[in-house]
């Protein structure tokens, strides 16, 4: 019992000592006058220090509303020559890859029998004409009846029809070029016997090349005839070709929900070939002097778009902030168009928006472009020899990478001229009423 009482007393004493030590350690100490002043002054300095941000100005730029697609090139006119009747080839009046003219005789089949039939029909026609003339004279003298004259007239018409049939049969043994173009590689030789419908050679008119591609159905109201599409050909890297949109398929593909578009390219230099793969950048319109800001300056919030605009501050080193709601338009890599809310020359925060919690915050703008230019100048001064050698070699490299100059084209554009249905700028077009379209006549009938 005595030992238990001793243990209890020791425990109570230990608890009392621990409690006193904890109270003494947690007791606030009274700061001295010398130490209080620096702390207070330090807190005031931190509270009034401006926030550091990066800024960018609202610039004017040229933006284009466009979209990308893939397409294939095809000839303006292309055909595979095939005979309509069977026969043996006696002449081939062209060579592979030769230019041919419309109406030029390309392939001649054996036509001895049809020509003999033509001569026979001509002889029968001569007899029929002589009989008709003689009967007319006899009827005038009342030596024969009118019936005999009618029969001879009918025989004359039959003879003329037989001659026309014989000439048409003989003409089918001659294959002519249907249009101006370039002949391909022939698949037959002189002496071959061909059945009707057999392939002989292809003829391609490639002075104008069509590019066929498809666009999603959401662009059906944007794409118009006369707009421009820029083509990149994988087989011809580094070169760009302009195509003018000439036709838009009125039917939307139900499987892919896309519309077919056809553009035309002036190919009088014969650089493009049918079947090439093309990357098409369709330009719906161009907006001049568009107000753009960096993409990082936009702060989305609740379905709305905001930017932090910088205003004049109390001194030259600081600025004040103001949150402004904007309406965005077209987008380009790294840039966003501002339709409403900002003017050209305004300054907005491009980085550090999370540090600005309310309007009127004092900020300091960090000029990263100046630091980058200074570092670039130091690097250039540190290596003058390397810079001189690089500048000496640059003209040679640029000249090697530059494509060969193209000869000027003469004559009319083979694609023709298509009047654009949409303006160059992205502005709405005022519709023309029927009365304005025909002021002197009645209004046009509504197609619906």
Legacy VTK file of the C-alpha trace (Angstrom):
# vtk DataFile Version 3.0
C-alpha trace
ASCII
DATASET POLYDATA
POINTS 448 float
0.000 0.000 0.000
2.902 2.340 0.823
4.544 1.756 -2.549
1.250 2.502 -4.386
0.934 5.836 -2.597
4.513 6.711 -3.513
3.850 5.990 -7.214
0.724 8.147 -7.156
2.576 11.067 -5.572
5.377 10.835 -8.126
2.858 10.812 -11.009
1.012 13.840 -9.705
4.275 15.704 -9.241
5.357 14.875 -12.790
2.092 16.080 -14.264
2.346 19.334 -12.355
5.907 19.945 -13.554
4.951 19.240 -17.199
1.970 21.587 -17.041
4.071 24.371 -15.619
6.732 23.941 -18.288
4.115 24.056 -21.056
2.568 27.236 -19.606
5.942 28.920 -19.392
6.872 28.011 -22.989
3.532 29.196 -24.404
3.498 32.456 -22.471
3.734 35.445 -24.966
6.841 37.446 -24.541
6.647 41.232 -24.553
8.704 42.517 -27.517
11.124 45.225 -26.861
10.741 48.646 -28.432
13.815 48.189 -30.611
12.492 44.968 -32.157
8.875 46.041 -32.620
9.563 48.860 -35.034
11.396 46.814 -37.667
8.649 44.132 -37.664
5.890 46.664 -38.166
7.779 48.415 -40.904
8.478 45.088 -42.611
4.774 44.085 -42.684
3.819 47.420 -44.197
6.356 47.070 -46.945
5.104 43.600 -47.916
1.484 44.743 -47.930
2.142 47.594 -50.437
4.496 45.769 -52.822
3.111 45.654 -56.453
2.368 42.308 -58.126
4.644 41.293 -60.995
2.893 40.299 -64.267
3.611 39.998 -67.973
1.671 42.160 -70.430
0.964 42.430 -74.155
-0.588 45.082 -76.348
-3.667 44.712 -78.533
-2.276 44.530 -82.064
-3.804 44.844 -85.524
-3.283 41.794 -87.702
-4.639 40.152 -90.842
-6.674 37.064 -89.997
-8.221 34.505 -92.292
-11.148 32.214 -91.589
-10.076 28.873 -93.024
-10.180 25.123 -92.520
-8.055 22.178 -93.583
-9.024 19.114 -95.582
-7.474 16.504 -97.850
-8.324 15.941 -101.494
-7.278 14.341 -104.754
-6.390 15.867 -108.096
-8.178 14.880 -111.287
-8.121 15.980 -114.895
-10.446 18.643 -116.179
-11.375 16.153 -118.906
-10.243 12.563 -119.092
-11.415 9.583 -121.112
-10.305 6.056 -121.981
-10.734 5.373 -125.698
-12.672 2.185 -126.464
-14.007 0.885 -129.809
-17.738 0.614 -130.379
-17.380 -2.372 -132.741
-14.988 -5.282 -133.030
-12.175 -5.127 -135.534
-8.467 -5.348 -136.294
-6.188 -2.320 -135.838
-4.450 -1.195 -139.014
-3.056 2.213 -137.901
-1.989 3.906 -134.687
-1.469 7.582 -135.467
-0.038 8.708 -132.114
2.821 7.979 -129.749
2.766 7.556 -125.984
2.588 10.877 -124.147
1.949 12.866 -127.332
-0.242 15.957 -127.416
-3.323 15.386 -129.521
-5.882 17.776 -130.979
-9.628 17.493 -131.078
-10.749 15.518 -134.153
-7.312 13.983 -134.789
-7.414 10.396 -136.104
-5.786 8.205 -133.472
-6.774 4.615 -134.285
-7.887 3.125 -137.598
-9.547 -0.295 -137.812
-9.841 -2.471 -140.898
-12.639 -0.845 -142.913
-12.489 -2.611 -146.298
-15.908 -4.222 -145.956
-17.702 -1.063 -144.717
-16.140 0.983 -147.538
-17.390 -1.569 -150.080
-20.850 -1.256 -148.568
-20.582 2.522 -148.921
-19.768 2.175 -152.624
-22.686 -0.221 -153.103
-25.050 2.195 -151.356
-23.797 5.073 -153.511
-24.524 3.036 -156.664
-28.016 2.191 -155.460
-28.589 5.829 -154.668
-27.559 6.860 -158.169
-30.044 4.386 -159.676
-32.807 5.591 -157.360
-32.185 9.215 -158.309
-32.225 8.398 -162.024
-35.505 6.487 -161.678
-37.022 9.336 -159.708
-36.048 11.878 -162.336
-37.347 9.709 -165.184
-40.658 9.053 -163.465
-41.168 12.755 -162.865
-40.811 13.382 -166.596
-43.191 10.524 -167.480
-45.823 11.689 -165.014
-45.660 15.144 -166.548
-46.472 13.534 -169.934
-49.201 11.318 -168.415
-47.371 8.104 -169.463
-47.354 6.575 -165.921
-49.493 6.935 -162.826
-48.734 8.988 -159.758
-48.320 5.779 -157.805
-45.180 4.868 -159.734
-43.711 8.274 -158.962
-44.428 7.827 -155.236
-42.773 4.400 -155.254
-39.640 5.758 -156.901
-39.501 8.591 -154.351
-39.711 6.077 -151.524
-36.961 3.978 -153.141
-34.805 7.102 -153.309
-35.252 7.727 -149.577
-34.369 4.096 -148.822
-31.202 4.390 -150.894
-30.189 7.588 -149.087
-30.767 5.908 -145.717
-28.647 2.894 -146.751
-25.806 5.206 -147.759
-25.965 7.055 -144.454
-25.954 3.745 -142.570
-22.939 2.477 -144.508
-21.012 5.719 -143.876
-21.861 5.607 -140.162
-20.670 2.009 -139.942
-17.396 2.939 -141.636
-16.944 5.978 -139.402
-17.184 3.832 -136.257
-13.971 2.118 -137.332
-12.094 5.404 -136.873
-11.378 6.636 -133.336
-10.841 10.399 -133.110
-9.574 12.520 -130.228
-12.628 13.940 -128.397
-10.726 17.026 -127.128
-7.270 18.552 -126.874
-5.113 16.677 -124.419
-2.192 14.366 -123.819
-2.272 10.699 -124.766
-1.289 8.159 -122.161
0.455 4.830 -122.635
-1.288 2.692 -125.216
-2.371 -0.836 -124.360
-2.608 -2.167 -127.950
-0.472 -2.478 -131.084
-1.065 -2.551 -134.811
-2.586 -5.902 -135.796
-4.417 -6.522 -132.526
-7.997 -7.704 -132.834
-10.165 -5.892 -130.312
-13.655 -6.562 -129.151
-16.031 -3.714 -128.560
-15.343 -1.959 -125.247
-11.656 -2.927 -124.980
-9.292 -0.283 -123.548
-6.940 1.380 -126.047
-5.415 4.504 -124.455
-6.404 7.307 -122.065
-6.560 10.972 -123.067
-6.130 13.599 -120.320
-6.674 17.356 -120.491
-4.517 18.669 -117.626
-4.103 22.335 -118.524
-6.616 22.817 -115.734
-6.642 20.434 -112.781
-9.613 19.822 -110.510
-9.168 19.167 -106.795
-12.037 17.328 -105.128
-12.340 17.380 -101.349
-15.000 17.233 -98.662
-15.804 19.578 -95.782
-17.937 18.979 -92.662
-21.540 20.035 -93.017
-21.111 22.887 -90.517
-19.217 24.813 -93.225
-22.083 24.676 -95.731
-23.013 28.317 -95.089
-19.413 29.532 -95.313
-18.089 27.899 -98.466
-19.050 29.757 -101.653
-18.156 29.663 -105.330
-15.231 31.915 -106.154
-13.428 31.500 -102.844
-9.762 30.512 -102.759
-8.169 27.312 -101.469
-4.406 26.927 -100.955
-2.971 23.501 -101.797
0.120 21.759 -100.439
1.174 18.794 -102.586
3.185 16.130 -100.791
4.890 15.152 -104.050
6.020 18.799 -104.578
7.175 20.031 -101.160
7.751 23.721 -100.636
5.305 24.839 -103.328
1.808 26.156 -102.903
-0.949 26.305 -105.492
-4.121 28.374 -105.507
-7.408 26.746 -106.434
-10.637 28.588 -107.111
-13.785 26.902 -105.852
-16.060 26.292 -108.829
-18.706 23.855 -107.657
-20.352 22.747 -104.404
-22.334 19.543 -104.271
-25.913 20.326 -103.167
-26.213 16.854 -101.625
-24.766 16.245 -98.157
-23.363 12.761 -97.670
-25.546 11.032 -95.095
-22.760 8.671 -94.026
-20.021 11.198 -93.286
-22.199 14.349 -92.972
-19.945 16.204 -95.371
-20.309 18.233 -98.556
-18.311 17.765 -101.736
-16.343 20.740 -103.077
-14.456 21.094 -106.360
-11.745 23.659 -107.067
-9.822 24.429 -110.257
-6.062 25.035 -110.579
-4.292 26.667 -113.518
-1.862 23.944 -114.610
-0.539 25.252 -117.925
3.001 24.542 -116.712
1.995 20.867 -116.335
3.496 20.519 -112.864
0.494 18.698 -111.407
-0.798 15.284 -112.403
-4.175 13.624 -111.857
-4.272 11.333 -108.866
-1.926 13.386 -106.659
-2.688 13.764 -102.962
-3.324 17.334 -101.812
-3.725 19.085 -98.478
-6.335 21.793 -98.941
-6.626 24.935 -96.843
-9.941 26.540 -97.751
-10.102 30.284 -97.074
-13.653 31.438 -96.385
-12.726 35.078 -95.939
-10.069 37.503 -94.739
-10.453 40.134 -92.040
-8.111 43.088 -92.334
-6.944 45.064 -89.254
-8.298 42.576 -86.759
-7.588 43.292 -83.072
-5.670 40.344 -81.609
-4.221 39.479 -78.210
-2.173 36.478 -77.033
-4.212 33.393 -76.342
-2.931 33.318 -72.752
-4.551 36.677 -71.999
-8.089 35.239 -72.170
-9.558 34.235 -68.778
-12.726 32.112 -69.230
-15.234 32.273 -66.426
-18.748 30.839 -66.413
-19.106 30.718 -70.187
-17.835 34.289 -70.554
-14.445 35.570 -71.641
-12.485 38.181 -69.684
-9.151 39.939 -69.897
-7.298 42.001 -67.310
-6.696 45.429 -68.773
-3.875 47.616 -67.479
-4.564 51.267 -66.745
-2.321 54.155 -65.741
-0.808 53.790 -62.257
0.403 56.220 -59.623
3.870 56.259 -61.224
5.634 55.143 -64.368
6.730 51.783 -62.934
3.324 50.569 -61.776
-0.076 50.071 -63.393
-3.558 49.367 -62.108
-5.796 46.513 -63.273
-9.374 46.292 -64.471
-11.250 43.128 -65.458
-12.998 43.599 -68.820
-15.417 41.218 -70.548
-14.607 40.669 -74.241
-16.149 38.952 -77.222
-13.731 36.753 -79.141
-13.782 35.974 -82.852
-11.326 34.137 -85.078
-8.397 32.219 -83.693
-4.943 31.681 -85.116
-1.961 29.859 -83.574
-1.242 31.768 -80.337
-3.595 34.666 -81.165
-7.268 35.433 -80.516
-9.343 38.111 -82.199
-11.196 40.559 -79.981
-14.487 41.772 -81.435
-15.714 43.844 -78.485
-14.215 45.150 -75.259
-10.742 46.341 -76.309
-9.224 48.805 -78.724
-5.946 48.735 -80.607
-3.064 49.805 -78.374
-4.620 48.681 -75.082
-2.425 46.639 -72.759
-3.615 43.406 -71.134
-2.063 40.904 -68.737
-0.729 37.868 -70.597
0.744 35.962 -67.600
0.178 36.198 -63.847
-3.600 36.701 -63.867
-3.955 34.455 -60.789
-2.056 37.046 -58.729
-4.630 39.739 -59.498
-7.624 39.154 -57.226
-9.567 42.406 -57.655
-9.734 45.549 -59.780
-7.365 48.352 -58.906
-4.458 46.072 -57.961
-1.040 47.638 -58.405
1.155 45.622 -60.766
4.609 45.876 -62.240
5.071 44.794 -65.858
8.024 42.553 -66.649
9.459 43.107 -70.120
10.655 39.664 -71.202
11.277 40.763 -74.783
13.988 43.207 -73.682
15.758 40.525 -71.680
15.582 38.061 -74.559
16.982 40.621 -76.996
19.806 41.440 -74.559
20.697 37.778 -74.223
20.618 37.371 -77.992
22.926 40.375 -78.386
25.384 38.937 -75.875
25.390 35.567 -77.621
26.006 37.246 -80.973
28.889 39.317 -79.580
30.432 36.236 -77.962
30.680 34.380 -81.279
31.530 36.913 -84.042
33.383 34.415 -86.155
30.541 31.921 -86.137
28.066 34.677 -86.995
30.200 35.856 -89.905
30.537 32.365 -91.335
26.839 31.707 -90.926
25.946 34.980 -92.653
28.318 34.147 -95.489
26.782 30.736 -95.961
23.194 31.944 -95.605
22.794 33.338 -99.156
24.004 30.071 -100.645
21.605 28.030 -98.538
18.683 30.319 -99.273
19.426 30.207 -102.971
19.528 26.416 -102.867
16.226 26.138 -100.995
14.470 28.688 -103.177
12.333 27.007 -105.893
13.057 27.674 -109.513
11.346 30.713 -110.987
8.260 29.894 -113.018
7.854 31.198 -116.514
5.029 33.724 -116.913
1.814 32.274 -118.247
0.164 33.703 -121.315
-3.383 33.426 -122.529
-6.656 33.167 -120.643
-6.969 31.154 -117.477
-8.190 27.653 -118.437
-10.277 27.557 -115.263
-12.310 30.541 -116.443
-13.513 33.354 -114.187
-15.908 32.585 -111.362
-17.545 35.576 -109.685
-17.224 35.220 -105.939
-20.503 34.804 -104.102
-19.008 36.090 -100.844
-17.027 39.263 -100.055
-13.350 39.093 -99.197
-13.984 40.435 -95.708
-16.003 38.551 -93.143
-18.954 40.936 -93.116
-22.610 40.117 -93.785
-23.937 40.704 -97.275
-27.165 42.586 -97.762
-29.682 40.477 -99.652
-31.162 41.890 -102.869
-34.912 42.006 -103.104
-36.722 40.855 -106.272
-37.760 44.451 -106.992
-34.116 45.589 -106.897
-33.068 42.713 -109.104
-35.589 43.596 -111.823
-37.000 47.072 -111.179
-38.882 47.251 -114.483
-40.425 43.792 -114.347
-42.507 41.775 -111.895
-40.764 40.292 -108.856
-39.243 36.832 -109.259
-41.355 33.852 -108.243
-40.516 32.292 -104.879
-39.071 28.822 -105.655
-40.764 27.395 -102.570
LINES 1 449
448 0 1 2 3 4 5 6 7 8 9 10 11 12 13 14 15 16 17 18 19 20 21 22 23 24 25 26 27 28 29 30 31 32 33 34 35 36 37 38 39 40 41 42 43 44 45 46 47 48 49 50 51 52 53 54 55 56 57 58 59 60 61 62 63 64 65 66 67 68 69 70 71 72 73 74 75 76 77 78 79 80 81 82 83 84 85 86 87 88 89 90 91 92 93 94 95 96 97 98 99 100 101 102 103 104 105 106 107 108 109 110 111 112 113 114 115 116 117 118 119 120 121 122 123 124 125 126 127 128 129 130 131 132 133 134 135 136 137 138 139 140 141 142 143 144 145 146 147 148 149 150 151 152 153 154 155 156 157 158 159 160 161 162 163 164 165 166 167 168 169 170 171 172 173 174 175 176 177 178 179 180 181 182 183 184 185 186 187 188 189 190 191 192 193 194 195 196 197 198 199 200 201 202 203 204 205 206 207 208 209 210 211 212 213 214 215 216 217 218 219 220 221 222 223 224 225 226 227 228 229 230 231 232 233 234 235 236 237 238 239 240 241 242 243 244 245 246 247 248 249 250 251 252 253 254 255 256 257 258 259 260 261 262 263 264 265 266 267 268 269 270 271 272 273 274 275 276 277 278 279 280 281 282 283 284 285 286 287 288 289 290 291 292 293 294 295 296 297 298 299 300 301 302 303 304 305 306 307 308 309 310 311 312 313 314 315 316 317 318 319 320 321 322 323 324 325 326 327 328 329 330 331 332 333 334 335 336 337 338 339 340 341 342 343 344 345 346 347 348 349 350 351 352 353 354 355 356 357 358 359 360 361 362 363 364 365 366 367 368 369 370 371 372 373 374 375 376 377 378 379 380 381 382 383 384 385 386 387 388 389 390 391 392 393 394 395 396 397 398 399 400 401 402 403 404 405 406 407 408 409 410 411 412 413 414 415 416 417 418 419 420 421 422 423 424 425 426 427 428 429 430 431 432 433 434 435 436 437 438 439 440 441 442 443 444 445 446 447
